[in-house]
Amino acid sequence: MTRYLLHRLPSALLVLFGASVLIFLLLRLVPGDPATILAGNDATPQTIEVIRHQLGLDRAVPVQYLHWLGDVLTLDLGRSYIIGGEITDLVGRGLTNTLVLTVTALLLAVLVSLVVSVASVLWPSRWLDTVVAAANTIAVALPTFVVGPLLVLVFAIAIPVLPAGGVPPDGFIARPDIAVQYLLLPAICLALPVSAALTRFLTEALRTELAKQYVLTARSLGIGYREIVTRGALRNALPTMLTVLGIQTGQLLGGAVLVEAAFVWPGIGQLIEQGISRRDYPLVQVLLLLSVAVFVVIQLITDVAHAWLDPRIRIGGRS
């Protein structure tokens, strides 16, 4: 497993390096001068030049990139001159809120998909398949910016049982019962399309496994159908689910931007929106690189977990 991980690391690092170059160059192509925006409309050219020098914008682009890359590698991310505050502190607070939301949504999606998929193959019936298919179609078809307001309208206004938005005032640990109430609506909104995709793929993977020869052999030996599903077919279907889970986790992080806006959740998505709208380049390029890094790490973890479940992947990686 260690050799397989070491085999995958160079490509992950290469992707991060290429992403850092593209992010740095693309932000330089965006119209507008951050020094001019920071100085204000009434600033003199001398004031703008002083600010450009402080930001390092008067140096050559390759020198700017190398200086920024060195700061990122040493975790010296600098300050946000427009939003205000240290970028490390802003990213830390936003990342904590986003991770809490996305991990909760991911756990909900995995739990729902496991329960529904296993139930669909343990107790096959036409009406259950119809209900599951309809629910999956609706969950995928409705975008999060529609589902979010609908959830708020029903559970925060029509039936006021949950908060409409925001984060727990005392944090997530001091009062877990209050934290769950704030997490429930945005987590459900974020988890719905992911759980639908996972349910569809896992159900089909289970049905494919149950049609294989080893299942017929196991049943002829008197092994119960439930045990075959939960201990045999489910384990063999998990690699397929993990591959889809890795892709859906990346989409989950992308969908968090809209969910955070709908539920006023102060996470990375809201921070990216503020940084882009205010042209806070130092903050935006760190956030974009962080988003790519998180996605690369998720894919790496998915590949390693897939290789752990399927030895053929490890053998192929060593050959």
Residue pairs with C-beta under 8 A, 6 or more apart in sequence:
1 304
1 307
1 308
1 314
3 317
3 318
4 304
4 307
4 313
4 314
4 317
4 318
5 300
5 304
7 317
7 318
8 300
8 303
8 304
8 317
9 300
12 296
12 297
12 299
12 300
15 292
15 296
16 289
16 292
16 293
16 296
19 288
19 289
19 292
20 65
20 69
20 72
20 289
21 65
23 285
23 288
23 289
23 292
24 64
24 65
24 68
24 285
25 61
27 281
27 284
27 285
28 61
30 279
32 279
33 48
33 52
33 57
34 55
34 57
34 81
34 82
34 279
34 280
34 281
35 48
35 49
35 51
35 52
35 55
35 57
36 43
36 48
37 82
37 278
37 279
38 51
38 55
38 81
38 82
39 47
39 48
39 51
43 51
49 58
52 58
55 81
55 282
56 64
56 67
57 64
59 67
68 285
71 77
71 78
72 286
72 289
75 88
77 86
77 87
77 88
77 91
77 282
77 286
78 86
78 87
78 282
79 85
79 86
79 87
79 282
80 86
80 87
80 90
80 275
80 280
80 282
80 283
81 280
81 282
82 275
82 278
82 279
82 280
82 283
83 90
83 271
83 274
83 275
83 278
83 280
83 283
87 282
87 283
87 286
90 271
90 283
91 268
91 271
91 286
91 287
91 290
93 266
94 266
94 267
94 268
94 270
94 271
95 267
95 268
95 290
97 167
97 260
97 265
97 266
97 267
97 268
98 253
98 256
98 260
98 267
98 268
98 269
100 172
100 183
101 183
101 186
101 187
101 190
101 256
101 259
101 260
101 265
101 267
102 190
102 249
102 252
102 253
102 256
104 183
104 187
105 186
105 187
105 188
105 190
105 191
105 194
105 252
106 191
106 194
106 249
106 252
108 187
108 188
108 191
108 195
109 191
109 194
109 195
109 198
109 248
109 252
110 195
110 198
110 245
112 191
112 195
112 199
113 195
113 198
113 199
113 202
113 241
114 202
116 132
116 195
116 199
116 203
117 198
117 199
117 202
117 203
117 206
118 206
118 229
118 230
118 234
119 128
120 128
120 129
120 132
120 203
120 206
121 203
121 206
121 207
121 210
121 229
121 233
122 225
122 226
122 229
132 199
132 203
135 196
136 196
136 197
136 199
136 200
137 196
139 192
139 193
139 195
139 196
140 193
140 196
140 197
142 192
143 258
144 189
144 190
144 192
144 193
144 255
144 258
144 259
144 262
145 258
145 261
145 262
147 189
147 192
148 185
148 186
148 189
148 258
148 259
148 262
148 263
149 262
151 185
151 188
151 189
152 164
152 165
152 185
152 262
152 263
155 161
155 162
155 185
156 162
156 163
156 164
156 185
157 164
162 181
162 184
162 185
163 181
163 182
163 185
164 185
164 263
165 186
165 262
165 263
165 264
165 265
166 182
166 263
166 264
166 265
167 182
167 265
167 266
168 174
168 175
168 178
168 179
168 182
169 178
170 178
171 179
172 179
172 183
173 179
185 263
186 259
186 260
186 262
186 263
186 265
189 259
189 262
189 263
190 252
190 255
190 256
190 259
193 251
193 255
194 248
194 249
194 251
194 252
197 244
197 248
198 241
198 244
198 245
198 248
201 240
201 241
201 244
202 237
202 240
202 241
202 244
205 237
205 240
205 241
206 229
206 233
206 234
206 237
208 237
209 215
209 232
209 233
209 236
209 237
210 228
210 229
210 233
214 232
215 228
215 232
215 233
218 228
218 232
219 225
219 228
235 309
238 309
239 306
239 309
239 310
242 302
242 305
242 306
242 309
243 302
243 306
245 302
246 298
246 299
246 301
246 302
246 303
249 298
249 302
250 295
250 298
250 299
253 291
253 294
253 295
256 267
256 268
256 269
257 269
257 270
257 272
257 273
258 269
259 265
259 269
260 266
260 267
260 268
260 269
260 270
261 269
261 270
261 273
268 287
268 290
268 291
271 283
271 287
272 284
272 287
272 288
272 291
274 280
275 283
275 284
275 287
276 284
303 313
306 313
307 313
307 314
307 317
308 314
